[in-house]
Amino acid sequence: QNLMKKKSFKLIMIFGIIKKITILLLILFFTSCNEKINDPVKIIPISTEYGEFNVWTKKIGNNPTKKVLLLHGGPGANHQYFKSFESFFPNEDIEFYYYDQLGSTLSDNPQIEDLWTIEHYVEEVEQVRKALGLTKDNFILLGHSWGGILGLEYALKYQNNLKSLIVSNMVPSVPDYNDYANNVLAPQLDPEILKEIRSYEAVKDYTNETYLGLIHEHYYPKHVMRIPANEWPKDVSNAFAEINFPIYLKMQGPSEFGIVGDASLKNWDVTERLNEIKVPFLSIGATYDTMDPVQMEWMASQVQDGTYLNCPNGSHMAMWDDQQNYFEGLIDFINQL
């Protein structure tokens, strides 16, 4: 009888332990599921004619009517230089998404040149939009530099999916951009420096380290970001250091000193199609930009519902070197949508 009692007690103990373990496992399971549901990082599969590849996105904030997808520049840079947005958007209850385009740092890099086209990236953005559940009632697309080209091209094909388009620090014509770089900004450089730069360009030696060094030292601190290069914020330096140079070289060329050589974007121009854009539109320019601020203002007058924001103290990275004007104007525009 005592033996039976001992066995019964052991069984009760075992069942008790099993019950506790089961409860613990269930808690861990549902906690894990909840974390996955709330995980701000979302890896999105992108279908292409060369197979399926993954791109990285990350959500910051939560707002059902204000969702901003950020398109970084380059091509081939990454989301890191948008980190300045974290100091402003959350305080205004604006939801936004980081997104590394295919070939950029946290996304797949298939190294297929046929995918390095405007057409591919437009379709990629559309697949990202669908995966994130963005609609015409909340989808605000903000493209900076090359991202501005991509934003304009996306709107010209898919604007019915947009609530608004914001083009930051980009003009609607690369030939005009090159004209401004060569005939307005270049003459402002020291004549001897410009002469040396032109000597490399004359023989199309665009990837020469000395050539690139001259541009980085003398042109970038005046027109890309008006801060000495050795004092650039880490997030900006990292974005430039991690750029996918083969993509950048093929589409943009070797630097931000105009689009040169055989870069595929050198003839890009949508000035004649701007009047097709119906959604609320914001063009952001800056006085010291690599782009012509007059043309960026003109662009806002050519769309059907355009607004222009000028950053008087800023350059191409005005979200860093003229933050007060950049974010005050940007947030005001978004809040009025």
SULRAFEN-V115279 format. One record per pair of residues at least 12 apart in sequence whose C-alpha atoms are under 8 Angstrom apart, sorted by the first residue. I is the first residue (numbers start at 1). J is the second residue. D is the distance in whole Angstrom. If there is no record, write none. Layout:
BEGIN
i	j	d
I	J	D
I	J	D
END
This chain:
BEGIN
i	j	d
40	58	5
40	59	5
40	60	7
41	56	7
41	57	6
41	58	4
41	59	6
42	56	6
42	57	5
42	58	6
42	59	8
43	55	6
43	56	5
43	57	6
44	56	6
44	57	7
44	128	7
44	131	7
46	124	6
46	127	7
46	128	8
53	102	8
53	108	6
53	110	8
54	102	8
54	107	6
54	108	6
55	99	8
55	100	6
55	101	6
55	102	6
55	106	7
55	107	4
55	108	6
56	99	6
56	100	6
56	101	8
56	106	6
56	107	5
57	97	7
57	98	5
57	99	4
57	100	7
58	97	5
58	98	5
58	99	7
59	95	7
59	96	6
59	97	5
59	98	7
60	90	8
60	95	6
60	96	5
60	97	6
61	90	6
61	93	7
61	94	7
61	95	5
61	96	7
62	93	7
62	94	7
62	95	5
63	93	7
63	94	6
63	95	5
64	138	7
65	137	6
65	138	4
65	139	8
66	94	6
66	95	6
66	96	8
66	138	5
66	139	7
66	140	7
66	334	8
67	94	7
67	95	5
67	96	5
67	97	8
67	134	7
67	138	6
67	139	5
67	140	6
68	94	8
68	95	6
68	96	4
68	97	6
68	139	6
68	140	5
68	141	6
68	142	7
69	96	6
69	97	5
69	98	7
69	99	7
69	139	7
69	140	6
69	141	5
69	142	6
70	82	8
70	96	7
70	97	6
70	98	6
70	99	7
70	141	7
70	142	5
70	143	6
70	144	8
71	98	8
71	99	7
71	100	8
71	101	8
71	141	8
71	142	6
71	143	4
71	144	6
71	147	5
71	148	8
71	150	8
71	151	8
72	99	8
72	100	7
72	101	8
72	143	6
72	144	6
72	145	7
72	146	7
72	147	5
73	143	8
73	144	6
73	145	5
73	146	4
73	147	5
73	148	8
74	145	7
74	146	6
74	147	8
74	243	7
74	248	6
74	252	7
75	146	6
75	147	8
75	244	8
75	247	6
75	248	5
75	251	7
75	252	7
76	101	7
76	103	6
76	104	5
76	243	5
76	244	5
76	245	7
76	247	6
76	248	6
77	104	6
77	105	8
77	239	6
77	240	6
77	242	7
77	243	4
77	244	6
78	99	8
78	100	5
78	101	7
78	104	6
78	105	6
78	239	6
78	242	8
78	243	7
79	98	6
79	99	6
79	100	6
79	239	7
80	235	5
80	236	7
80	238	7
80	239	6
81	235	5
81	236	5
81	238	8
81	239	6
82	98	8
82	319	8
83	235	7
84	319	7
84	320	7
85	319	8
88	327	7
89	331	8
92	331	8
101	121	8
103	244	7
103	247	8
104	243	7
104	244	6
105	242	7
105	243	8
105	244	8
113	247	8
116	247	7
116	250	8
116	251	7
117	251	8
118	150	7
118	153	8
121	150	7
122	150	7
122	153	7
122	154	5
125	154	8
126	154	8
126	158	8
135	161	6
135	162	7
135	163	8
136	160	7
136	161	4
136	162	4
136	163	5
137	162	7
137	163	6
138	162	8
138	163	6
139	161	7
139	162	5
139	163	5
139	164	7
140	162	6
140	163	6
140	164	5
140	165	6
140	166	8
141	162	7
141	164	6
141	165	5
141	166	6
142	165	6
142	166	5
142	167	6
142	168	7
143	166	6
143	167	5
143	168	6
144	167	6
144	168	5
144	169	6
144	170	7
145	167	8
145	168	6
145	169	5
145	170	5
145	316	8
146	170	7
147	167	8
148	166	8
148	167	5
148	168	6
148	169	7
148	170	6
149	170	7
149	172	7
151	165	7
151	166	8
151	167	7
152	165	8
152	167	8
155	277	7
156	273	8
156	276	7
156	277	7
159	277	7
159	278	8
159	279	7
162	279	7
163	279	7
163	280	7
164	279	5
164	280	5
164	281	6
164	337	8
165	279	7
165	280	6
165	281	5
165	282	7
166	281	6
166	282	5
166	283	6
166	284	8
167	281	8
167	282	6
167	283	5
167	284	6
168	283	6
168	284	5
168	285	7
169	283	8
169	284	6
169	285	5
169	286	7
169	289	7
169	291	7
169	296	8
169	316	6
169	317	8
170	284	8
170	285	8
170	291	6
170	296	7
171	291	6
171	292	7
171	295	6
171	296	5
171	299	7
172	269	6
172	270	6
172	271	6
172	296	8
172	299	7
173	267	8
173	268	6
173	269	4
173	270	6
173	271	6
174	259	7
174	265	7
174	266	6
174	267	6
174	268	5
174	269	6
175	266	7
175	267	6
175	268	7
175	269	7
177	258	7
177	290	8
177	291	6
177	292	7
178	258	5
178	259	6
180	291	7
180	292	6
181	257	7
181	258	6
181	290	7
181	291	8
182	258	8
185	290	8
189	218	7
189	219	8
193	214	7
196	211	8
197	211	6
197	214	7
197	215	8
204	261	7
206	254	6
206	261	8
207	254	6
212	254	8
212	255	7
215	255	8
215	257	7
217	229	8
219	257	8
220	256	8
222	288	7
222	315	7
223	288	5
223	289	5
223	290	5
223	315	5
223	316	6
224	256	8
224	289	7
224	290	6
224	315	6
224	316	5
224	317	6
225	314	8
225	315	6
225	316	6
225	317	5
225	318	7
225	320	8
225	321	6
226	314	7
226	315	6
226	321	6
227	321	7
249	263	7
250	262	7
250	263	5
250	264	6
251	263	5
251	264	5
251	265	5
251	266	8
252	264	7
252	265	6
252	266	7
256	290	8
257	290	8
271	299	8
274	299	7
274	302	6
274	303	5
275	302	6
275	303	5
275	304	6
276	303	7
276	304	7
277	303	5
277	304	6
277	305	8
278	303	7
278	304	5
278	305	6
279	304	7
279	305	6
280	304	8
280	305	5
280	306	6
280	337	8
281	300	7
281	303	7
281	305	6
281	306	5
281	307	6
282	300	7
282	306	6
282	307	5
282	308	6
282	309	7
282	333	8
283	296	6
283	297	7
283	299	7
283	300	6
283	306	8
283	307	6
283	308	5
283	309	6
284	296	7
284	297	8
284	308	6
284	309	5
284	310	6
284	311	8
284	326	8
285	297	7
285	308	8
285	309	6
285	310	5
285	311	6
285	316	8
286	310	5
286	311	4
286	312	6
286	313	7
286	314	5
286	315	5
286	316	7
286	318	7
287	310	7
287	311	6
287	312	5
287	313	7
287	314	6
287	315	6
288	312	8
288	313	7
288	314	6
288	315	4
288	316	7
289	314	7
289	315	4
289	316	4
289	317	8
290	315	7
290	316	6
291	316	7
293	310	8
296	308	8
297	309	8
297	310	8
309	326	8
309	329	6
309	330	8
310	325	8
310	326	8
311	325	6
311	326	6
312	325	8
END
